[in-house]
Amino acid sequence: MCPEKEHYKMDLRLQVTVYEATAVTFGILRDWIPSQLAPWRAAIRDGTTKAKEMGEHGVAEQPEDAGAAGSGTASSSSEQEQLREICQLLWGTSVRQEVFRRWSQGFEFSAGEPAALVQRDGGPCCVIAPVQAYLLKILLMETPGHSFSDLTPDKCKTLLIQAICQILMKCKSSKYRIVSLKARQSGDPAGSSSTAALPVAEEDGDAEMVDALENLPPASGGGADDVELGLDAATAADVSGTSGARSEPWTPEAFHERLCVTELDSIDDVEKYYSEQFPVLADECGVLLLLYTVLLTKGLECVVSEVSDTSEPLIHGTYGYGSQALINLMLTGHAVPYVWDNEQDVGGLKLKGITQQSDIGFITLMEQMQYCTVGFFYKNPKCPVWVMGSETHLTVLFSSERRLVAPETPSEVARRVFRQFDTEGSNFIPSPLLQDVLCALDLVSEPEYVDLMRKKLDPECLGIILLNDFMYEFFPTEKKSMPDTFDLLHYNGIPNSNGENRVRFNKGHAILLESDVRMCNPSDPMLTCLQTKWPNIEVNWANARTPSLN
């Protein structure tokens, strides 16, 4: 090595040593140190690696395992390229360590509720909540005589795999592409990076210094796991079936470098794969691996065409929550960005929504705030299970009452169509819209007849037609498919949002009141969200404790 380069590297070592000594002396938090040392580590690695590549005679040395592929899990170059593009689609140009940490968890069941998944931190609810919804759908609709309390751990694992398979079936384009992680090698901690951007340093003095930097001890006051997991004793105790010892957490770089893909032809093969390789789901990165599996199985081109606008990543770079397109992909198999029915033309732009009735429904507090309009397909799913959205979190509402999703009666169709023209939700429409409502319901809409009915329904010429008057005139013998009372259950995967910090299903008894006046109660977000689906609902929750949407 030339004297100038050796002098440059010695200068780098000196500056890094100063940073390290300062960090230890003043107890700077571990999360801050790597960001300050990253440029120096990269420079050291770059200099070391290039020197090794060139060798004494200027000829690049080839790694011994170049081109080697793991049996059964080899990824083609096209798949690796798709994974890189999916990474950018999900995270943007860079991944924040804190956001990645919150997403780094496996699928874990609650010790207090065998069929309830636990969410450790905010962020991955856009994957966990849909999986939980499909798991409940299988229990409610496909498992007669089930009992939540009698479920065994093995049965819950089977239900989890079946739920994931149902999600993947909706996303399949040609093959199922299961994403997993290559096994860690001995002496290769997850915290060390080995991507092309940060190549692994060779075993010399520089490599030892890099390893020391990567494994700086945390500041006093707690170990690295205590700081990064952010779980109190009650939360940790709520997790059922977790391994006793936790390895070093993955960095984004090391995680993405070790991704590999297994192609499978049938959903039976997928179910068998996960049954035999359950740690792929249960281990530290299980949620992320499923998300990448969904995206790769769907196909990058399909995802991009449905999302339309890819200027923003699917996972928020600061807060870590998933976009509506990601939620829709998990629920319906289509990564469309809106929740209304079909397409809407806004200023010449075709904005894509939900194109058919979904197995799982979706309602959101944001509709009451008039940030969006949830369509009929989402509010009226095939199964009595709804994902509920707040400003920051996703939870799940479900019921064993199948009449909640029974086909609409003619009078219920009429109410729904009338409300489509009642844009303010005030239970009346302007008189000139009567003909449009009658046309939409395939009722008589000749101008002469419409004028006659308009005078009858608006005798005082106020210019409005009330919903109740309309229904009494055209559907006097109204029949309801909806029961007046029914039980609801609610799931929130974050332990701290549950009583006693344990994830459990919260039960409530719902009543549909005679009045159709919607009341917005800012102090009760749960009721406000429910009223976007059932405007006249009241719920009495067990133990007089209203479940949290956050």
Buried (B, 14 or more C-beta within 10 A) or exposed (E): EEEEEEEEBEEBBEEBEEBBEEBEEEEBEBBEBBEEBEEBBBBBBEBBBEBBBEEEEEEEEEEEEEEEEEEEBEBEEEBEEBBBBBBEBBBBEEBBBEBBBBBBBBBBBBBBBBBBBBBBBBBBBBBBBBBBBBBBBBBBBEBEEBEBEEBEEEBBBBBBBBBBBBBBEBBBBEBBBBBBBEEBEEEEBBBBBBBEEBBBBEEEEBBEBBBEBBEBEBBEEEEBBEBBBEBEEEBBBBBBEBEEEEEBBBBBBBBBBBBBBBBBEEBEBBBEBBEEEBEBBBBBBBBBBBBBBBBBBBBBEBBBEBBBEEEEBBBBBEEBBBBBBBBBBBBBBBBBBBBBBBBBEEEEEEBBBBBEBBBBBBBBBBBBEEEBBBBBBBBBBBBBBBBBBBEEBBBBBBBBBEEBBBEBBEBBBBBBBBBBBBEEEEBBBEBEBBBBBBEBBEBEBEEEEBEEBBEEBBEEEEEBBBBEBBBEEBBEEBEEEBBEEBEBBBBBBBBBBBBEBBBBBBBBEBEBEEEEEBEEEEEBBBBBBBBBBBBBBBBEBEEEEBBBBB
